[in-house]
Amino acid sequence: MWLVLRLLSNGTLNAVTDKLLPELQAWRERELDAIYPIVWLDAIHYKIKENGRYISKAVYTILAVNVEGKKELLGLYLSDHEGAHHWLSVLTDLYNRGVKDILIACVDGLKGFPEAIESIYPKTEIQHCIIHQIRNSLKYVASKNQKAFMADLKCVYKATTLNAAESALDELEAKWGEKYPVVIKSWRNKWQTLSAYFKYPDYVRTAIYTTNAVEAVHRQFRKLTKTKGGFANENSLLKLLYAGILQASERWTHPVQNWNLTLSQLSIHFEGRLDAHIDL
């Protein structure tokens, strides 16, 4: 399907994908499950024509794992920019469509994001993406020191226990804190949400410590849109992304790896919240 869509002329492509618009609208308004154990939230940016000029807009992507362990894209939302305020409206829409509980939300480092989630889902555990945090940290580390700094930082996020991670963070600060205080302060300030994954076994940690799952969806989007420098309007973008969603979801027919073990762990850590939705 990807190849076919890329080979079609713009006129033919529009005619084909226009037929998806009613289906897309129904998909965006469909009722959702009452609970999702894990949700990844991230944004991807595109140029869209508005008032005669192209402006950058954020497409908010919500990927989840349902209680059966299968991936499900919950929605696509457009905004002029990525911001915590707009995420609040996205989360409100999820709630209104039936999502009453999320156990773990995996997010990037956007300021105010955890607060936006907490206002709608106060019992949701936040896991900040470690990869986003590392990328943001390296922006403030001189290139000549990055290799050594990363070697020490790896001891923090790859630690086997929370205590070991905190000790490694202390050592990181002792060695680099004077040179890069902004970086250390960022890790300290976000430590509660950066370190949430340490309470789980490896097979759960792998799923939640980054937003890689939703970024993989974004990579599929880019394959489909890479020949387009910009889009004439929002619908021309969304209908193409929806075609990509249909393609991606064809591969989501089996539970994610180690799902039964993961679900057992989550049922212990979030006692009672899964009882009405699974048969353990």
DOGUMAR-802021 format. One record per residue (C-alpha): residue in three letters; x, y, z. Coordinates in Angstrom, 3 decimals. Example, Ala and Ser with C-alpha at 12.3 -4.5 7.8 and 13.67 -1.06 7.14 Angstrom:
2
ALA_12.300_-4.500_7.800
SER_13.670_-1.060_7.140
***
This chain:
280
MET_0.000_0.000_0.000
TRP_2.854_2.406_0.829
LEU_4.400_1.873_-2.595
VAL_1.071_2.202_-4.413
LEU_0.253_5.477_-2.682
ARG_3.697_6.904_-3.434
LEU_3.419_6.027_-7.114
LEU_0.022_7.642_-7.653
SER_-0.185_11.138_-9.152
ASN_-1.342_13.905_-6.834
GLY_-4.753_14.064_-8.521
THR_-5.313_10.328_-8.341
LEU_-3.962_10.212_-4.801
ASN_-6.420_12.880_-3.687
ALA_-9.317_11.051_-5.317
VAL_-8.370_7.806_-3.595
THR_-7.705_9.285_-0.178
ASP_-10.785_11.582_-0.282
LYS_-12.853_8.430_0.074
LEU_-11.181_7.926_3.448
LEU_-12.450_11.218_4.918
PRO_-15.793_9.931_6.277
GLU_-14.039_6.855_7.633
LEU_-11.337_9.036_9.187
GLN_-13.939_11.213_10.904
ALA_-15.738_8.176_12.304
TRP_-12.407_6.748_13.486
ARG_-11.506_9.996_15.268
GLU_-14.855_10.014_17.079
ARG_-15.151_6.299_17.894
GLU_-15.702_5.103_21.460
LEU_-12.573_3.852_23.208
ASP_-11.875_1.307_25.949
ALA_-12.384_2.332_29.549
ILE_-8.764_1.576_30.492
TYR_-5.425_1.355_28.719
PRO_-2.457_-0.057_30.678
ILE_0.204_1.844_28.693
VAL_-0.108_4.950_26.528
TRP_2.649_6.726_24.580
LEU_2.139_10.373_23.620
ASP_4.287_12.320_21.158
ALA_4.047_14.843_18.316
ILE_5.331_15.075_14.756
HIS_5.467_18.299_12.733
TYR_4.355_19.112_9.192
LYS_4.050_22.185_6.971
ILE_0.445_23.056_6.122
LYS_-0.741_25.896_3.910
GLU_-2.830_28.504_5.693
ASN_-3.773_31.965_4.441
GLY_-1.427_31.643_1.500
ARG_1.671_30.542_3.404
TYR_3.011_27.328_4.894
ILE_3.164_27.089_8.669
SER_4.419_24.310_10.906
LYS_1.771_22.378_12.806
ALA_2.060_19.586_15.337
VAL_0.254_16.296_14.839
TYR_-0.331_14.730_18.245
THR_-0.192_10.940_18.149
ILE_-1.660_8.755_20.902
LEU_-0.554_5.116_20.810
ALA_-1.755_2.654_23.430
VAL_-1.622_-0.973_24.449
ASN_-5.028_-2.353_25.386
VAL_-5.663_-4.974_28.067
GLU_-5.174_-7.712_25.457
GLY_-1.659_-6.414_24.819
LYS_-2.380_-5.186_21.304
LYS_-1.281_-1.784_20.047
GLU_-4.001_0.676_19.141
LEU_-3.717_4.217_17.831
LEU_-6.298_6.191_19.785
GLY_-6.225_9.414_17.820
LEU_-4.556_12.102_15.739
TYR_-4.871_15.768_16.693
LEU_-3.605_18.907_14.970
SER_-2.368_22.091_16.616
ASP_-0.365_25.165_15.595
HIS_2.354_24.130_18.025
GLU_3.231_21.446_20.519
GLY_2.289_22.566_23.994
ALA_0.966_21.290_27.319
HIS_-2.203_23.370_26.966
HIS_-3.193_21.621_23.762
TRP_-2.304_18.222_25.233
LEU_-4.933_19.003_27.864
SER_-7.604_19.261_25.166
VAL_-6.356_16.008_23.626
LEU_-6.604_14.182_26.943
THR_-10.056_15.653_27.538
ASP_-11.169_14.249_24.182
LEU_-9.874_10.796_25.155
TYR_-11.803_11.002_28.418
ASN_-14.993_12.052_26.644
ARG_-14.610_9.128_24.240
GLY_-14.587_6.662_27.099
VAL_-11.027_6.410_28.444
LYS_-11.464_6.652_32.223
ASP_-8.085_5.302_33.335
ILE_-4.512_5.045_32.089
LEU_-1.961_3.180_34.204
ILE_1.300_4.464_32.679
ALA_1.748_7.411_30.321
CYS_5.086_7.594_28.508
VAL_5.844_11.166_27.430
ASP_8.632_13.405_26.189
GLY_10.093_16.213_28.282
LEU_7.555_18.908_27.401
LYS_7.115_21.311_30.306
GLY_3.702_21.053_31.916
PHE_2.904_17.727_30.278
PRO_2.704_15.703_33.524
GLU_0.448_18.368_35.045
ALA_-1.857_18.202_32.006
ILE_-2.144_14.430_32.394
GLU_-2.676_14.655_36.148
SER_-5.574_17.083_35.724
ILE_-7.534_14.483_33.703
TYR_-6.014_11.229_34.977
PRO_-4.753_11.926_38.519
LYS_-3.831_8.293_39.220
THR_-1.743_7.812_36.067
GLU_1.959_7.118_36.546
ILE_4.164_9.339_34.373
GLN_7.317_7.994_32.746
HIS_9.449_10.625_31.050
CYS_11.239_9.352_27.964
ILE_14.877_8.699_28.830
ILE_15.986_9.151_25.205
HIS_14.424_12.614_24.982
GLN_16.110_13.546_28.255
ILE_19.501_12.336_27.015
ARG_19.166_14.273_23.739
ASN_18.209_17.437_25.583
SER_21.095_16.980_28.031
LEU_23.698_16.616_25.290
LYS_22.703_19.996_23.856
TYR_24.418_21.564_26.871
VAL_27.510_19.343_26.938
ALA_30.595_20.385_24.951
SER_31.276_18.010_22.072
LYS_34.729_17.168_23.435
ASN_33.136_15.903_26.677
GLN_30.095_14.132_25.292
LYS_31.629_10.664_25.025
ALA_32.894_10.681_28.611
PHE_29.703_12.277_29.918
MET_27.542_9.675_28.156
ALA_29.594_6.834_29.614
ASP_28.891_8.163_33.116
LEU_25.251_8.941_32.336
LYS_24.697_5.404_31.069
CYS_25.450_4.157_34.567
VAL_22.408_6.132_35.723
TYR_19.711_5.029_33.292
LYS_21.060_1.495_32.779
ALA_21.350_0.771_36.499
THR_19.728_-2.419_37.750
THR_18.041_-0.817_40.769
LEU_16.760_2.594_41.807
ASN_19.373_2.836_44.569
ALA_22.172_2.080_42.100
ALA_20.763_4.691_39.699
GLU_20.630_7.336_42.411
SER_24.194_6.570_43.465
ALA_25.325_6.880_39.844
LEU_23.474_10.195_39.576
ASP_25.317_11.433_42.668
GLU_28.606_10.421_41.066
LEU_27.615_12.130_37.825
GLU_26.930_15.350_39.706
ALA_30.190_15.115_41.655
LYS_32.158_14.774_38.423
TRP_30.208_17.051_36.051
GLY_27.954_19.194_38.210
GLU_30.239_22.224_38.318
LYS_30.779_22.169_34.552
TYR_27.187_21.379_33.539
PRO_24.867_22.422_36.387
VAL_21.862_22.939_34.068
VAL_22.005_19.307_32.932
ILE_22.271_17.893_36.436
LYS_19.483_20.153_37.671
SER_17.201_18.897_34.898
TRP_17.781_15.265_35.894
ARG_17.221_16.112_39.554
ASN_14.028_18.067_38.912
LYS_12.527_15.311_36.750
TRP_13.954_12.371_38.659
GLN_10.626_11.128_40.005
THR_9.191_10.706_36.510
LEU_12.482_9.741_34.844
SER_13.071_6.926_37.331
ALA_9.572_5.420_37.496
TYR_10.585_2.413_35.369
PHE_13.111_1.118_37.919
LYS_10.331_-0.505_39.943
TYR_9.600_-2.945_37.116
PRO_11.379_-5.987_35.623
ASP_13.357_-5.603_32.400
TYR_10.531_-6.672_30.107
VAL_8.315_-3.872_31.448
ARG_11.133_-1.309_31.522
THR_11.864_-1.891_27.836
ALA_8.290_-0.981_26.918
ILE_7.962_2.196_28.942
TYR_11.305_3.955_29.417
THR_11.217_5.564_25.963
THR_8.560_6.753_23.506
ASN_10.120_4.549_20.809
ALA_6.810_2.772_20.173
VAL_5.033_5.903_18.986
GLU_8.156_7.203_17.244
ALA_8.090_4.001_15.158
VAL_4.625_5.052_13.988
HIS_6.023_8.464_13.096
ARG_8.744_6.819_11.020
GLN_6.012_5.065_9.032
PHE_4.261_8.412_8.572
ARG_7.481_9.937_7.212
LYS_7.850_7.133_4.665
LEU_4.463_8.025_3.282
THR_4.905_11.807_3.370
LYS_8.614_12.203_2.581
THR_7.983_13.382_-0.985
LYS_5.584_16.098_0.200
GLY_7.215_19.374_1.185
GLY_3.930_20.696_2.529
PHE_0.189_20.094_2.484
ALA_-2.573_22.235_0.994
ASN_-4.772_21.856_4.077
GLU_-5.204_19.822_7.235
ASN_-7.415_17.175_5.635
SER_-4.873_16.466_2.894
LEU_-2.382_15.556_5.610
LEU_-4.715_13.698_7.956
LYS_-6.217_11.445_5.305
LEU_-2.728_10.411_4.184
LEU_-1.688_9.679_7.763
TYR_-4.862_7.699_8.249
ALA_-3.948_5.551_5.257
GLY_-0.661_4.942_7.060
ILE_-2.506_3.994_10.244
LEU_-4.541_1.399_8.368
GLN_-1.311_-0.089_7.046
ALA_0.445_-0.086_10.410
SER_-2.501_-1.594_12.281
GLU_-2.467_-4.616_9.970
ARG_0.676_-5.721_11.827
TRP_-0.807_-5.191_15.294
THR_-2.691_-8.462_15.422
HIS_-0.652_-10.088_18.189
PRO_0.056_-8.977_21.757
VAL_3.315_-7.170_22.444
GLN_6.208_-9.280_23.684
ASN_5.905_-10.687_27.232
TRP_2.441_-9.190_27.613
ASN_1.088_-11.795_30.042
LEU_4.044_-11.216_32.365
THR_3.702_-7.446_31.975
LEU_-0.017_-7.537_32.743
SER_0.646_-9.585_35.873
GLN_3.176_-7.007_37.053
LEU_0.820_-4.127_36.349
SER_-2.034_-5.813_38.195
ILE_0.203_-5.942_41.274
HIS_1.566_-2.401_41.017
PHE_-1.860_-0.930_40.229
GLU_-3.881_-3.090_42.578
GLY_-7.568_-3.275_41.791
ARG_-7.576_-1.027_38.749
LEU_-7.460_-3.854_36.220
ASP_-9.774_-6.265_38.032
ALA_-12.936_-5.329_36.154
HIS_-11.202_-5.512_32.775
ILE_-9.172_-8.742_32.796
ASP_-9.532_-12.329_33.939
LEU_-6.372_-13.234_35.836
***
